[in-house]
Amino acid sequence: MEVDLKMASKLGQWAFIIGVVLAMAIGLFSANMEASTRGTLSLLLVLLGLVVGFLNVTEKETVPFLVAAAALMLTATSVATLQSIDLGVGLGNYLAGIVSQIGVFVAPGAVIVALKAIYSLARE
């Protein structure tokens, strides 16, 4: 059983790393992507976020994860502010794209972790 837990932990770690890198790439290049490609990649981010929520967050890490996820998702909602940071190169648009896609990645994991926490509280 220990091998299975280690395997699940590794899968969760890789899902997190791939999710963050993919979110950044989609955020950077989304302006040049077709809508169907962007949609497919966003779906992949959602699936990776679910894997992270199920496999990568222990009960001890629940509160810090949910606080960090809430902060990221609140930042993702302030896209208009990020887009106003231009500096002549459209930097704000890139930042907004990255933060938005990280929000897409983090939100499903946050839902799973929050549901696990509620279940744990209801069980006690």
Order of alpha helices (4+ residues) and beta strands (2+ residues): alpha-alpha-alpha-alpha-alpha
